[in-house]
């Protein structure tokens, strides 16, 4: 037996074969790669910790001084009680293993911490399906010896605790400590240290086996930890998900965008601002909580710098926590509602079709579309009669918007929306029809907020960005004229202009200059509030990711409270700076007829203002109320022709106007006149006493004339 012992010892120790060069402690630490990547804010503060390695779970490398003393003592006692005495291999343990006949169990017991570290650093030494061979053991001893010659004992123990697997995918003390006990390594107590030390030898041990190992180590350490505490801690491990919670979880959606395709453990600096991101999330959650009673569960907030396009806050929140991080409310497409109206009126201003003082009629309107008759209504189902363009936009009236769309054209408006970066719009304007004026197109909060930023930047559009690229200038496009965006901004900042619908005192009023618009989509499925100040544009959406309708929620009660709080936070130290007018604009005192609106000073693009002799706004032309243009009327074969009537209805009460059908004046005059329909296509017009056409429509009658 003695000869056999010395033969094997000489075999292990006298060989000069050292294998490949072993890394130094510094090299091991530098090559360490976490399973989680980091998203940092613009100042380098951690915003989000995102797992990118799906095979193993490694967290930050933990220095030996930041590891609980209890754990270090327990690990040394369990794995290598003469760790601080031997030169890398424990000849006493090896001698005992030889005496036992070099069984697999005895070999395992003879492995020191340094030898185990050598196996973690050298793939050739890692055990496969079978136990290590005698030759692998020999090489392991040699490499452990080499490590001890260049490393300190503290470095060896530190590297070992950061590389060893504790349970399942949890590799390293940081992942094990946070995953199993929800705390950092420095906070581990004695019972937790016993459990972790016992797991090293058997990471996949059953509950009963682990309890047995922990109890045995407890007696060896003479720590006198109660059995009840041990059972409780072990039960916690086997019942819990054992997933390390990220240190920061403020930007999951941005993290996925920016860290996609990056190597494991990567760090990306974003444009986000941690205080703004945190505040926006907090306020969104705060305001969504009471809205759950009105079936509002989800929301999103986007904050961008006007000048640079840098995104300061990117928040998407769901009342269903399991789906919150997987649904991006900032990028999701939703119906825009009334938030498209500023771009519609901006186009009308640029085309010199309207001015802020132009009169538009807010009264019942029937429009023939493919699916029947389209009848736009206001949010409160009330009509205001003649209103100025300023009032129509500021108070978000629907009928004037539809009429404005008919003036500028659906296709030009659709093209303008595409220029503003709204992607995925249908190629044909006929797909939307007149409802496009009221926001029937699907857009994202990302696209819409940047479109409003274009208004803030005097009509200049550029891409938003999540990574600051100082050496890469952003491409800019002039979408609206400076004059048109000034007029739109002036209206959206006018508290009186929105008073018809929202009242003078409402959540949209700020102590500093802002321009803001709300919107609600069809069936109350989406709720928007988007606006801008001198320096930032803030967009807020609330609703349900599922598409469920909300219950009695408007832009004022849904998204606006979040918007105003975020705006106030961003301008908490700012003074109010008035917007300077452009030299290409003129201001005139305007008097409106029929007490439509009080006289006021109004802005005009130079050349569109009333002449100096007449500062008033003239009366409007009458129009045909029924039938709507494009109407198709079907004759009823079961009713005698002389009993079938179609009524032509105008908006006027005077008899100074005549009806003209296919170029022939009709004998009957008046606001409403009956007409016996006949098959054919017709051109119906209203003309004044001078035979000037004031309004006209086309309609068609189909069917056979049966008497």
Helices and strands as residue ranges (DSSP letters): H 2-13, H 25-31, E 36-40, E 46-51, G 64-66, H 69-79, H 91-99, H 104-110, H 113-121, G 123-125, H 134-150, H 153-163, E 165-167, E 170-171, H 173-181, G 185-187, H 190-201, H 207-221, H 227-239, H 252-259, E 267-269, H 274-291, G 292-294, E 298-305, E 311-317, H 321-324, E 333-335, G 337-340, H 341-350, E 359-362, E 367-369, E 372-374, E 385-388, H 389-394, H 398-408, H 410-419, G 429-431, G 433-438, E 442-444, H 445-456, E 460-461, E 477-478, H 482-492, H 499-502, E 515-520, G 522-524, E 526-532, E 536-543, H 560-570, E 585-592, G 593-595, E 600-605, E 616-617, E 624-626, E 631-634, G 641-643, E 646-650, E 658-661, E 664-665, E 672-675, E 680-687, E 693-702
